[in-house]
Amino acid sequence: MKLISLKCKTLFFLFFFLSNAYSNDKIVYVDMNVLINNSKAGLSINKQMQKLVDSNNSEYEKLEKSLLKEENDILKKKNVLDPEKFNEEIFNFKKKIDNFRNERNNKVNNIRNKNVDAKNELVKVATKILAGYSAKNEISLVLNKDSIILGKKTIDITNEILKLLDNEIKTIKLK
């Protein structure tokens, strides 16, 4: 009876007082936003996007000016033209404006899609690099910095991955 009691006490002591777990799992985090925006390929994407947006804006500013001029010309003719002819010109002008807006929206969406596609391609390359890095360094878990509230600076591998990413890919062309 004493032997069973001693074994129970020993087991109880082992379970509740010696429960420190030591893990060999290595966990790190990376800031994907830094990789996407500060890598050479990311900067290349941003530069190409800025050029596209600027050229798109200048093109549509010219069209807007010509449409405003046309609107002023139509308004000047208001007293000269008969009402039916004037209404027809107004209707045609509104059609032009609607076409202009649709064309501009389509162009903006097209540019946005190009940006998303290029950045997705960059993320695929970064993910491939992260997989290789984690296998080489026996890392069990890689987290995105956005989902971490608090973490040691020593487990942040963003700069190391950024260097590897810059060596792997310099530019990504917008398609």
Protein Blocks (a to p, Z undefined) as FASTA:
>chain_A
ZZmmmmmmmmmmmmmmmmcccdfbdcddddfklmmmmmmklmmmmmmmmmmmmmmmmmmm
mmmmmmmmmmmmmmmmmmmpcfklmmmmmmmmmmmmmmmmmmmmmmmmmmmmmmmmmmmm
mmmmmmmmmmmmmmmnopabdcdfklpfbdcfklpcklmmmmmmmmmpmbdcdZZ
